[in-house]
Amino acid sequence: MNQTIIKIAFIALFSSFAAVSFAHNEDPKDPKRVSVVVDNLKPGYATLSWIDTEITAIQINSTNGHEMPSIPVMDATILHLNGLIEGSYEILFLIGDKVVATEYLIVKSK
């Protein structure tokens, strides 16, 4: 009977390690932890915000040919954009060179 209890305890212990291991491998960068809010009263204005303080840069890619350099955001959690011309934008949230979240923004003129 002691061996049966030890086997059950071992299986339970192994199962808990496996659960912790799988949970640890999940991507902690939830795309829902970033947001893009457009100011409908002011075309071309938007606010980007994020919870993850490890984010080091924001890359904005435009489909309208408006080229923008990567914006360093060390220790920040919010970025206000203004002067965006009409078009669509892909916003990449980066940690180093790794994209951890992507959002899309469409700017329309009034």
Stockholm file with secondary structure:
# STOCKHOLM 1.0

chainA/1-110         MNQTIIKIAFIALFSSFAAVSFAHNEDPKDPKRVSVVVDNLKPGYATLSWIDTEITAIQINSTNGHEMPSIPVMDATILHLNGLIEGSYEILFLIGDKVVATEYLIVKSK
#=GR chainA/1-110 SS CHHHHHHHHHHHHHHHHHHHHHHHHSCSCCGGGEEEEECTTSTTCEEEEESCTTCCEEEEEESSSCCCCCEECTTCCEEEECCCCSEEEEEEEEETTEEEEEEEEEECCC
#=GC SS_cons         CHHHHHHHHHHHHHHHHHHHHHHHHSCSCCGGGEEEEECTTSTTCEEEEESCTTCCEEEEEESSSCCCCCEECTTCCEEEECCCCSEEEEEEEEETTEEEEEEEEEECCC
//
